[in-house]
Amino acid sequence: MIEKAEIISQPYSGQFEERIYDYESPWNSQSWTWIKFTNVDFTEWCGHFRGFPKQVAISFRYEIVLVLTSKYIFQLDINSGNLMKVEDHGQYHNLTVAPNGDFLISDYYHIEKVENNIDHKILLRSPIKMDLIEFKKWNGEILEFTCDEFLNWNRHLTMEYDCKNDMIKIKNAT
């Protein structure tokens, strides 16, 4: 079972057992992401994923790993490391996992919640139209992130998402 996942530089050949996760598309880039996985028995292995590296997150609640690259979202089974699903979606820029095990992904304008399957996303409502969303940090069950108000780029906001009630609110604006 996968216990830890981290983005690394391209490893030396033979340094780790390697698994390639690719998706056939005529639009694929030459960029790759390398993720070092550590299992509960401390064995390490490396996954190669198509696209430039963005983020990786593990949900022990749903027993899945999500890998976000510049081109795709890969969903892996936490127990076997097998590929469960791939979604071609180069617009996503942020990925995190909440303390309750739900994943959050965002493009520049919207935040979506993913529970146990990347095919089923829930769009989170915001008090404003957002642009340039960037996840910052978790403070307990609150995710702090920044954004600009859409079509009002002089208004920079710090926002909060509460994973207990799926609410987004404005923390402060400048």
HUWO-V666631 format. One record per backbone hydrogen bond with DSSP energy under -0.5 kcal/mol. NH is the residue of the N-H (numbers start at 1). CO is the residue of the C=O. If there is no record, write none. Layout:
# HUWO-V666631
nh=NH co=CO
nh=NH co=CO
This chain:
# HUWO-V666631
nh=2 co=78
nh=3 co=38
nh=4 co=38
nh=6 co=36
nh=8 co=34
nh=15 co=12
nh=17 co=44
nh=19 co=46
nh=21 co=19
nh=21 co=48
nh=22 co=20
nh=28 co=25
nh=33 co=49
nh=34 co=8
nh=35 co=47
nh=36 co=6
nh=37 co=35
nh=37 co=45
nh=38 co=4
nh=39 co=43
nh=40 co=1
nh=42 co=39
nh=45 co=37
nh=46 co=17
nh=47 co=35
nh=48 co=19
nh=49 co=33
nh=49 co=47
nh=50 co=21
nh=51 co=31
nh=54 co=68
nh=55 co=68
nh=57 co=66
nh=59 co=64
nh=60 co=58
nh=63 co=59
nh=64 co=59
nh=65 co=76
nh=66 co=57
nh=67 co=74
nh=68 co=55
nh=69 co=67
nh=69 co=72
nh=70 co=52
nh=73 co=87
nh=74 co=67
nh=75 co=85
nh=76 co=65
nh=76 co=74
nh=77 co=82
nh=78 co=63
nh=81 co=77
nh=84 co=75
nh=85 co=75
nh=87 co=73
nh=89 co=71
nh=89 co=87
nh=92 co=89
nh=93 co=106
nh=94 co=106
nh=96 co=104
nh=98 co=102
nh=101 co=98
nh=103 co=114
nh=104 co=96
nh=105 co=112
nh=106 co=94
nh=107 co=110
nh=112 co=105
nh=113 co=122
nh=114 co=103
nh=115 co=120
nh=120 co=117
nh=121 co=119
nh=122 co=113
nh=123 co=121
nh=124 co=111
nh=130 co=109
nh=131 co=148
nh=133 co=108
nh=134 co=146
nh=136 co=144
nh=137 co=144
nh=139 co=142
nh=140 co=138
nh=142 co=139
nh=143 co=141
nh=143 co=161
nh=144 co=137
nh=144 co=142
nh=145 co=159
nh=146 co=134
nh=147 co=157
nh=148 co=131
nh=149 co=152
nh=149 co=155
nh=150 co=129
nh=152 co=149
nh=155 co=152
nh=156 co=154
nh=157 co=147
nh=158 co=172
nh=159 co=145
nh=159 co=157
nh=160 co=169
nh=161 co=143
nh=162 co=167
nh=163 co=141
nh=163 co=161
nh=165 co=162
nh=166 co=162
nh=167 co=162
nh=168 co=125
nh=169 co=160
nh=171 co=158
nh=172 co=158
nh=174 co=156
